[in-house]
Amino acid sequence: MSAKKLKVFVTVKLPDSVETRLRELFDTTLCPDKRPMPREKLLEAAQSAEVIISSINDQIDADFFTAAGEPLKMVANFGVGYDHIDIQSAADKGIIITNTPGVLTEDTAEMTMGLILAVARRFVEGAETVQRGEFSEWSPTFMMGRRIYGKRLGIIGMGRIGQALARRAKAFGMSVHYHNRKPVSARIAEEIGATYWDNLDDMLPRMDVVSVNCPRTPETFHLLNAERLGLLSPNAIIVNTARGEIIDETALAHLLREHKIAGVGLDVYERLPGINPELFGLPNAVLLPHMASSTIEARQDMGDRVILNIKTLQDGHRPPDRVIPAMI
């Protein structure tokens, strides 16, 4: 085991327990506040740090790796997604990239199921009505939503999160359908009772609820464009807890305003840090602040994975959660 502590620079405020452990194990510079790290400070840190702990707020692009100094050995991403990191540029310079796979699955699936229920049963509208003091008595036609029992759920992307969502949907009595690059194993398909569609355009018109659970890649940018969104039933609901760029938000907002789809639940957005203003003020849109993985347990697990990857590097071994160009 190496006696020298790696010089680690953290670009984002992490839970106290994670930061304390980082200070114990490494020569760590912590982020002073919760705001995104300024670009110039990030590039400055890349010239002297041996490990950068990054987040989705940081653009770890080709210019970052050009600016990186000789000491930089690894970028340990605090998160599963790595579409904000230029993996090829990192590989070209011999810099290791790691992420935190498998720790957000259950939390994100919970939130996705919650969004489906919130949109279908109008939870947010109902809660706001009570908060405004506008609820005085029950009425048979007040706040009528739609039941999800017996409805068809179409999952786009049947990875870990898609499968965890499918299990929850099955428990709620939904019929599970999915589109993926290839079918899941026969064992998983039987367990969740899922029907595979190799053609997304064939699946969409037949679904009552569509959930986006695929990664953001060049192929999935605007996968749900205006044409595909137009295939949906007027009674359909869309939820997205994956990446905002997968849906054309302008087209989505138009369909919502024209009541050509029933509702939407979003936890991610196409143009962060800004949000498309056309989505505001729509009673059939439930908008959340990117909180699908925001549980105490998930953040601790993410920190543990980051620490494991850095400690493995410090001890002279290969970090377990490496991201390489072949994975893109």
C-alpha positions in Angstrom: 0.0 0.0 0.0 1.3 3.4 -1.0 2.0 5.8 1.9 1.5 8.9 -0.2 -2.0 10.3 -0.2 -3.4 11.3 -3.6 -4.1 15.0 -4.1 -7.9 15.1 -4.7 -10.0 18.1 -5.8 -13.8 18.1 -5.3 -15.9 20.2 -7.6 -19.2 19.9 -5.8 -20.5 20.0 -2.2 -20.9 16.4 -1.0 -22.6 14.9 2.1 -20.6 15.7 5.3 -19.9 12.0 6.0 -18.4 11.5 2.5 -16.3 14.7 2.7 -14.9 13.6 6.1 -13.9 10.2 4.8 -12.2 11.9 1.7 -10.2 14.1 4.1 -9.2 11.1 6.1 -7.9 9.0 3.2 -6.6 11.6 0.7 -5.1 15.1 0.5 -8.5 16.6 -0.3 -9.6 20.1 -1.4 -13.3 20.4 -0.8 -15.8 22.6 -2.7 -16.7 25.7 -0.5 -20.3 25.9 -1.5 -23.2 24.3 -3.4 -22.9 26.3 -6.6 -21.4 24.8 -9.7 -17.7 25.1 -9.9 -16.6 28.1 -12.1 -15.0 26.9 -15.3 -11.7 28.7 -14.8 -11.3 27.2 -11.3 -12.0 23.7 -12.7 -9.3 24.1 -15.3 -6.9 25.5 -12.7 -7.5 22.5 -10.5 -6.9 20.1 -13.4 -3.3 21.4 -13.7 -2.2 20.3 -10.2 -4.7 17.7 -8.8 -4.1 14.0 -9.2 -7.8 13.2 -9.0 -10.8 15.4 -9.8 -14.2 14.4 -8.3 -16.7 15.8 -10.8 -20.4 16.0 -11.2 -22.9 16.5 -14.0 -22.5 20.3 -13.6 -18.9 20.1 -14.9 -18.0 20.0 -18.6 -15.1 17.6 -18.7 -14.5 18.1 -22.4 -11.5 18.0 -24.7 -10.4 21.5 -23.6 -10.3 20.2 -20.0 -8.0 17.4 -20.9 -5.8 19.7 -23.0 -5.5 22.0 -19.9 -4.9 19.0 -17.5 -1.4 18.9 -16.0 0.9 15.9 -15.8 -0.2 14.9 -12.2 -3.9 14.3 -13.3 -4.5 10.5 -13.2 -8.3 10.2 -12.8 -11.6 11.9 -13.0 -14.0 10.2 -10.5 -17.5 11.2 -11.5 -20.0 11.5 -8.6 -22.9 10.0 -10.6 -23.8 7.2 -13.0 -24.1 9.3 -16.2 -21.0 10.4 -18.0 -22.3 12.1 -21.2 -20.7 15.4 -19.9 -17.2 13.8 -20.1 -15.2 13.3 -23.2 -14.3 9.7 -22.7 -12.1 9.4 -25.8 -10.1 12.5 -25.0 -9.4 11.1 -21.5 -8.3 7.8 -23.0 -6.0 9.6 -25.5 -4.3 11.3 -22.6 -4.2 8.2 -20.4 -6.5 9.6 -17.8 -8.9 7.1 -16.0 -12.6 7.9 -15.8 -14.8 6.3 -13.2 -18.5 6.6 -12.3 -20.9 5.1 -9.7 -22.9 2.4 -11.4 -25.7 0.5 -9.7 -26.3 2.8 -6.7 -29.2 4.9 -8.1 -31.3 2.2 -9.5 -33.9 1.7 -6.8 -34.2 5.4 -6.0 -34.7 6.4 -9.6 -37.2 3.7 -10.2 -39.2 4.8 -7.1 -39.3 8.4 -8.4 -40.3 7.3 -11.8 -43.2 5.3 -10.4 -44.1 8.3 -8.2 -44.2 10.6 -11.2 -46.5 8.1 -13.1 -48.9 8.2 -10.1 -48.5 12.0 -9.6 -49.5 12.8 -13.2 -52.2 10.2 -13.6 -53.9 10.9 -10.2 -53.1 14.7 -10.2 -51.3 14.7 -6.9 -49.7 18.1 -7.3 -52.9 19.9 -8.5 -54.8 18.4 -5.5 -52.2 19.3 -3.0 -52.0 22.9 -4.3 -55.8 23.2 -4.2 -55.7 22.3 -0.5 -52.8 24.7 0.2 -54.7 27.5 -1.4 -57.7 26.9 0.8 -59.9 26.0 -2.1 -61.0 22.6 -0.9 -64.2 22.7 1.1 -66.3 19.7 0.2 -66.1 16.4 -1.7 -67.7 16.2 -5.1 -68.0 13.1 -7.5 -66.4 15.0 -10.4 -63.7 16.9 -8.5 -60.0 16.2 -9.4 -60.8 13.1 -11.5 -57.6 11.5 -12.7 -56.9 8.1 -14.3 -56.2 4.8 -12.6 -53.0 3.1 -13.6 -54.1 -0.5 -12.8 -54.6 -2.4 -16.1 -52.8 0.2 -18.2 -49.9 -0.4 -20.6 -46.5 1.0 -19.6 -43.9 1.4 -22.4 -40.4 1.6 -21.1 -37.7 3.1 -23.4 -34.4 1.5 -22.2 -34.6 -1.7 -20.2 -31.4 -1.4 -18.2 -31.1 -1.6 -14.5 -33.5 1.2 -13.9 -36.0 0.1 -16.5 -36.1 -3.3 -15.0 -36.6 -2.0 -11.5 -39.4 0.2 -12.8 -41.0 -2.8 -14.6 -41.1 -4.7 -11.3 -42.9 -1.9 -9.6 -45.3 -1.4 -12.4 -46.1 -5.1 -12.4 -47.0 -4.8 -8.7 -49.4 -2.0 -9.5 -51.1 -4.2 -12.1 -49.7 -2.6 -15.2 -48.9 -4.4 -18.4 -45.2 -3.9 -19.1 -43.8 -3.3 -22.6 -40.4 -2.1 -23.6 -38.1 -0.9 -26.5 -34.4 -1.6 -26.2 -31.5 -2.1 -28.5 -32.0 -5.8 -27.9 -34.3 -8.0 -25.9 -33.5 -8.7 -22.2 -32.8 -12.3 -21.3 -35.7 -14.8 -21.3 -35.4 -15.0 -17.5 -35.8 -11.3 -16.9 -38.6 -11.0 -19.5 -40.5 -13.8 -17.8 -39.9 -12.4 -14.3 -41.4 -9.0 -15.2 -43.8 -10.3 -17.8 -42.5 -7.8 -20.4 -43.3 -7.6 -24.1 -40.5 -6.5 -26.4 -40.9 -4.1 -29.3 -38.0 -3.8 -31.7 -39.7 -0.8 -33.4 -40.3 2.2 -31.1 -42.8 3.7 -33.6 -45.0 0.6 -33.3 -44.9 0.6 -29.5 -45.7 4.3 -28.8 -49.3 4.5 -30.1 -50.4 1.5 -28.1 -49.1 2.7 -24.7 -51.0 4.5 -21.9 -47.8 5.5 -20.1 -44.3 6.0 -21.6 -41.2 6.1 -19.4 -37.8 7.3 -20.7 -35.0 5.3 -19.0 -32.3 5.1 -21.7 -28.9 6.9 -21.6 -28.2 10.1 -23.5 -26.1 9.2 -26.6 -25.9 10.8 -30.1 -28.5 8.2 -31.2 -31.0 9.0 -28.4 -30.8 12.8 -28.8 -34.5 13.8 -29.5 -35.4 10.2 -29.8 -38.9 11.4 -28.9 -39.1 14.2 -31.5 -42.2 15.9 -32.7 -43.1 13.1 -35.1 -42.8 10.4 -32.5 -44.6 12.4 -29.9 -47.4 12.8 -32.4 -47.8 9.0 -32.4 -49.0 9.0 -28.8 -52.6 8.6 -27.8 -54.3 11.8 -26.5 -54.7 9.9 -23.2 -51.0 9.0 -22.9 -48.7 10.1 -20.1 -44.9 10.6 -20.5 -42.4 10.5 -17.7 -38.6 11.2 -18.0 -36.1 10.6 -15.2 -33.2 9.8 -17.6 -31.8 12.8 -19.6 -33.8 15.8 -20.8 -32.3 15.9 -24.3 -34.0 12.6 -25.2 -37.3 14.5 -25.6 -37.9 17.5 -27.8 -39.3 19.8 -25.1 -40.7 22.4 -27.5 -42.8 19.8 -29.3 -43.8 18.3 -25.9 -45.0 21.6 -24.6 -47.1 22.2 -27.7 -48.8 18.8 -27.4 -49.5 19.5 -23.7 -51.1 22.9 -24.4 -53.2 21.5 -27.2 -54.3 18.5 -25.0 -53.0 16.1 -27.5 -51.4 14.1 -24.7 -52.8 13.8 -21.2 -49.8 14.8 -19.1 -46.1 14.7 -18.4 -43.8 14.1 -15.4 -40.2 15.5 -15.8 -37.3 15.3 -13.5 -34.7 16.2 -16.2 -34.7 19.0 -18.8 -33.2 19.6 -22.2 -31.5 23.0 -21.5 -30.3 22.9 -17.9 -29.6 25.1 -15.9 -32.5 26.8 -17.6 -35.9 25.1 -18.1 -38.1 25.7 -21.2 -40.5 28.4 -20.1 -43.2 26.8 -22.3 -43.5 24.0 -19.7 -44.5 26.4 -16.9 -48.1 27.0 -16.0 -49.3 23.7 -17.4 -51.7 21.9 -15.0 -50.9 18.6 -16.8 -47.1 18.9 -16.2 -45.4 17.8 -13.0 -41.9 19.3 -12.9 -39.4 18.2 -10.4 -35.8 19.6 -9.7 -33.7 16.6 -10.8 -34.3 14.8 -7.6 -34.8 11.2 -8.7 -31.6 10.0 -7.0 -31.8 12.5 -4.1 -32.0 10.2 -1.1 -29.6 10.0 1.9 -28.9 6.4 1.1 -28.1 7.0 -2.6 -25.8 9.9 -1.9 -23.9 7.9 0.7 -23.6 4.9 -1.7 -22.3 7.2 -4.5 -19.7 8.6 -2.1 -18.6 5.1 -1.1 -18.2 4.2 -4.8 -16.1 7.3 -5.5 -13.9 6.6 -2.5 -13.5 3.0 -3.5 -12.3 3.9 -7.0 -9.8 6.5 -5.7 -8.5 4.3 -2.9 -8.0 1.4 -5.4 -6.0 3.8 -7.6 -4.0 5.0 -4.6 -3.1 1.4 -3.7 -1.8 0.8 -7.2 -4.7 -1.3 -8.5 -7.2 -0.8 -11.3 -10.4 1.1 -10.2 -13.5 -1.2 -10.6 -15.8 1.4 -12.2 -13.7 2.5 -15.1 -15.5 4.0 -18.1 -13.8 3.4 -21.5 -14.6 4.5 -25.0 -16.0 1.0 -25.9 -18.8 1.6 -23.5 -20.1 4.6 -25.3 
